Amino acid sequence: MTTLPWLRYICRIVKPLATIAALALAVSAHAQPVVNPHASIVDVPARQAELKSTKDHLLREAIKNLSHCTRLPPIPPPKGRMIIPNGYLSGSSGPHNPATAVATRVYDEMGKRVAVGMNQYLATGNHAESACALDQLDAWAKAGALLDYDRKESQQAWFQVEWTLSSVAVSESVLNEDATLNPAEQKRVISWMDEVAHKAISFERPATDTGNNHHVWRALAATATGILASDDDLYQFGIATYKEEIGTIDQNGALPREMVRHENSVHYQGFALQPLVLIAQFTSRQGIDLWGYTANGHTIRDAIVFFGRAASDFSLLKPYTNDEQRPGFPDHDFAAYNFYIAKFGTDGIPSIITKALKNPVSDDRLGGSTTLLIAK
């Protein structure tokens, strides 16, 4: 019997024991375990066959645009305690802190190198590229990277861990399909990722750390890692978080905890949707349909449509904030929706999303080129 992380927390603070036992039995009875730890974010053999023979202009352009892991320098793991300055100079909005970009560059470069190697392997079957990506991950695993931090000391470090782990877990889900790679490295990398994921979610406070984008990014990291490691605790954390977040969608399709982000409200709606979309994609590969999960009459589609409409018409944000919204949406803001459109098509999806996806789009936090991964 596996026990959800949040349930373990409850069991430490809730009495009597009879109530705890009853709750544990109820949760475990409805738990849906990992079915196939080798079920990647996509069907790798099928996608490789499709890409090998494709004449589709968009896919051929995406392949042409790929870089190479083997041509990028290895990224050594950072040494010492993870201390990262806050992302904003003050509070959770306003000017960004330039020191944050400097401190996080090494994590972004590592995630990019891994995604590049994975993308090359997916597109071309190049085992040197997949080996390069795995070697990069193994160097960080051996060093115990992403583990030496504390939320109270550096909350931004905690955030960076969730993003970096999400990125490499998506990539590793594809690399794990390459049978030519060193099995000892694979095992070490997945074990390391499992430890990183457990530490990240251990800092969560149920009363304050739910219903926002960070909670969902940690859930994506937990979902992807949980599948790779056959760790049902992590996997169930991801599923429970997805359902919890869908339950917060309001009558307009907005995510209320993101609507309080002042000039960035619509951007944070989109940012929270990215990991939600990938959780739904991962669990669909395990036979669970979270795409159609409904809470209070809403599904993830409602939040996607609201984001697209609000990104084109800021007046839709007036019920939530009087702050003038920050303009501009680079194409990578829409990369996640390739997964949704591959399954459901473009009917009813706002044009700002569909137009962006007519070009190759990539986001290293989502496994690099989502065009390459799943676009039809």
MOTAFEN-V705592 format. One record per residue. N is the residue number from 0. D_CENTER is the distance of its C-alpha to the mean C-alpha in whole Angstrom. Layout:
n=N d_center=D_CENTER
n=N d_center=D_CENTER
//
This chain:
n=0 d_center=27
n=1 d_center=23
n=2 d_center=23
n=3 d_center=20
n=4 d_center=19
n=5 d_center=20
n=6 d_center=23
n=7 d_center=24
n=8 d_center=24
n=9 d_center=26
n=10 d_center=28
n=11 d_center=29
n=12 d_center=30
n=13 d_center=32
n=14 d_center=35
n=15 d_center=37
n=16 d_center=36
n=17 d_center=37
n=18 d_center=34
n=19 d_center=32
n=20 d_center=33
n=21 d_center=33
n=22 d_center=29
n=23 d_center=28
n=24 d_center=30
n=25 d_center=28
n=26 d_center=25
n=27 d_center=25
n=28 d_center=27
n=29 d_center=24
n=30 d_center=22
n=31 d_center=20
n=32 d_center=20
n=33 d_center=18
n=34 d_center=20
n=35 d_center=19
n=36 d_center=17
n=37 d_center=18
n=38 d_center=16
n=39 d_center=14
n=40 d_center=11
n=41 d_center=14
n=42 d_center=18
n=43 d_center=19
n=44 d_center=22
n=45 d_center=23
n=46 d_center=20
n=47 d_center=22
n=48 d_center=26
n=49 d_center=25
n=50 d_center=24
n=51 d_center=27
n=52 d_center=29
n=53 d_center=28
n=54 d_center=30
n=55 d_center=27
n=56 d_center=28
n=57 d_center=24
n=58 d_center=23
n=59 d_center=26
n=60 d_center=25
n=61 d_center=21
n=62 d_center=23
n=63 d_center=25
n=64 d_center=23
n=65 d_center=21
n=66 d_center=22
n=67 d_center=23
n=68 d_center=21
n=69 d_center=25
n=70 d_center=26
n=71 d_center=24
n=72 d_center=25
n=73 d_center=23
n=74 d_center=21
n=75 d_center=23
n=76 d_center=21
n=77 d_center=22
n=78 d_center=25
n=79 d_center=26
n=80 d_center=24
n=81 d_center=21
n=82 d_center=22
n=83 d_center=20
n=84 d_center=22
n=85 d_center=21
n=86 d_center=19
n=87 d_center=22
n=88 d_center=25
n=89 d_center=26
n=90 d_center=24
n=91 d_center=21
n=92 d_center=22
n=93 d_center=25
n=94 d_center=25
n=95 d_center=22
n=96 d_center=23
n=97 d_center=24
n=98 d_center=24
n=99 d_center=20
n=100 d_center=20
n=101 d_center=22
n=102 d_center=21
n=103 d_center=17
n=104 d_center=19
n=105 d_center=19
n=106 d_center=15
n=107 d_center=14
n=108 d_center=17
n=109 d_center=16
n=110 d_center=12
n=111 d_center=14
n=112 d_center=17
n=113 d_center=15
n=114 d_center=13
n=115 d_center=17
n=116 d_center=18
n=117 d_center=16
n=118 d_center=17
n=119 d_center=20
n=120 d_center=20
n=121 d_center=19
n=122 d_center=21
n=123 d_center=24
n=124 d_center=24
n=125 d_center=25
n=126 d_center=25
n=127 d_center=26
n=128 d_center=22
n=129 d_center=20
n=130 d_center=23
n=131 d_center=22
n=132 d_center=18
n=133 d_center=19
n=134 d_center=22
n=135 d_center=20
n=136 d_center=17
n=137 d_center=20
n=138 d_center=22
n=139 d_center=19
n=140 d_center=19
n=141 d_center=23
n=142 d_center=23
n=143 d_center=21
n=144 d_center=19
n=145 d_center=16
n=146 d_center=19
n=147 d_center=21
n=148 d_center=21
n=149 d_center=21
n=150 d_center=20
n=151 d_center=23
n=152 d_center=24
n=153 d_center=21
n=154 d_center=18
n=155 d_center=17
n=156 d_center=17
n=157 d_center=15
n=158 d_center=12
n=159 d_center=12
n=160 d_center=11
n=161 d_center=8
n=162 d_center=7
n=163 d_center=9
n=164 d_center=8
n=165 d_center=5
n=166 d_center=7
n=167 d_center=9
n=168 d_center=8
n=169 d_center=7
n=170 d_center=11
n=171 d_center=13
n=172 d_center=12
n=173 d_center=14
n=174 d_center=17
n=175 d_center=17
n=176 d_center=19
n=177 d_center=22
n=178 d_center=25
n=179 d_center=26
n=180 d_center=24
n=181 d_center=26
n=182 d_center=25
n=183 d_center=25
n=184 d_center=23
n=185 d_center=20
n=186 d_center=21
n=187 d_center=21
n=188 d_center=18
n=189 d_center=16
n=190 d_center=19
n=191 d_center=17
n=192 d_center=14
n=193 d_center=15
n=194 d_center=17
n=195 d_center=14
n=196 d_center=12
n=197 d_center=15
n=198 d_center=17
n=199 d_center=14
n=200 d_center=14
n=201 d_center=18
n=202 d_center=18
n=203 d_center=17
n=204 d_center=20
n=205 d_center=20
n=206 d_center=22
n=207 d_center=21
n=208 d_center=17
n=209 d_center=16
n=210 d_center=15
n=211 d_center=13
n=212 d_center=10
n=213 d_center=10
n=214 d_center=11
n=215 d_center=8
n=216 d_center=5
n=217 d_center=8
n=218 d_center=8
n=219 d_center=4
n=220 d_center=6
n=221 d_center=9
n=222 d_center=9
n=223 d_center=8
n=224 d_center=11
n=225 d_center=13
n=226 d_center=13
n=227 d_center=14
n=228 d_center=16
n=229 d_center=18
n=230 d_center=17
n=231 d_center=18
n=232 d_center=17
n=233 d_center=14
n=234 d_center=13
n=235 d_center=15
n=236 d_center=14
n=237 d_center=10
n=238 d_center=13
n=239 d_center=15
n=240 d_center=12
n=241 d_center=12
n=242 d_center=15
n=243 d_center=16
n=244 d_center=14
n=245 d_center=16
n=246 d_center=19
n=247 d_center=19
n=248 d_center=19
n=249 d_center=23
n=250 d_center=25
n=251 d_center=24
n=252 d_center=21
n=253 d_center=20
n=254 d_center=17
n=255 d_center=20
n=256 d_center=18
n=257 d_center=17
n=258 d_center=20
n=259 d_center=22
n=260 d_center=20
n=261 d_center=24
n=262 d_center=24
n=263 d_center=20
n=264 d_center=19
n=265 d_center=19
n=266 d_center=16
n=267 d_center=14
n=268 d_center=14
n=269 d_center=13
n=270 d_center=10
n=271 d_center=9
n=272 d_center=9
n=273 d_center=7
n=274 d_center=4
n=275 d_center=7
n=276 d_center=8
n=277 d_center=6
n=278 d_center=7
n=279 d_center=11
n=280 d_center=11
n=281 d_center=10
n=282 d_center=13
n=283 d_center=15
n=284 d_center=15
n=285 d_center=17
n=286 d_center=19
n=287 d_center=18
n=288 d_center=18
n=289 d_center=15
n=290 d_center=16
n=291 d_center=19
n=292 d_center=18
n=293 d_center=21
n=294 d_center=21
n=295 d_center=24
n=296 d_center=25
n=297 d_center=21
n=298 d_center=18
n=299 d_center=15
n=300 d_center=18
n=301 d_center=20
n=302 d_center=17
n=303 d_center=16
n=304 d_center=20
n=305 d_center=20
n=306 d_center=18
n=307 d_center=20
n=308 d_center=23
n=309 d_center=22
n=310 d_center=21
n=311 d_center=25
n=312 d_center=27
n=313 d_center=26
n=314 d_center=29
n=315 d_center=27
n=316 d_center=25
n=317 d_center=29
n=318 d_center=29
n=319 d_center=26
n=320 d_center=27
n=321 d_center=30
n=322 d_center=28
n=323 d_center=28
n=324 d_center=25
n=325 d_center=24
n=326 d_center=24
n=327 d_center=22
n=328 d_center=19
n=329 d_center=18
n=330 d_center=17
n=331 d_center=14
n=332 d_center=13
n=333 d_center=14
n=334 d_center=12
n=335 d_center=9
n=336 d_center=13
n=337 d_center=14
n=338 d_center=13
n=339 d_center=14
n=340 d_center=17
n=341 d_center=18
n=342 d_center=18
n=343 d_center=20
n=344 d_center=22
n=345 d_center=22
n=346 d_center=25
n=347 d_center=25
n=348 d_center=22
n=349 d_center=23
n=350 d_center=24
n=351 d_center=22
n=352 d_center=19
n=353 d_center=21
n=354 d_center=23
n=355 d_center=20
n=356 d_center=19
n=357 d_center=22
n=358 d_center=22
n=359 d_center=19
n=360 d_center=16
n=361 d_center=13
n=362 d_center=10
n=363 d_center=10
n=364 d_center=6
n=365 d_center=6
n=366 d_center=9
n=367 d_center=12
n=368 d_center=14
n=369 d_center=12
n=370 d_center=16
n=371 d_center=17
n=372 d_center=14
n=373 d_center=16
n=374 d_center=18
n=375 d_center=21
//
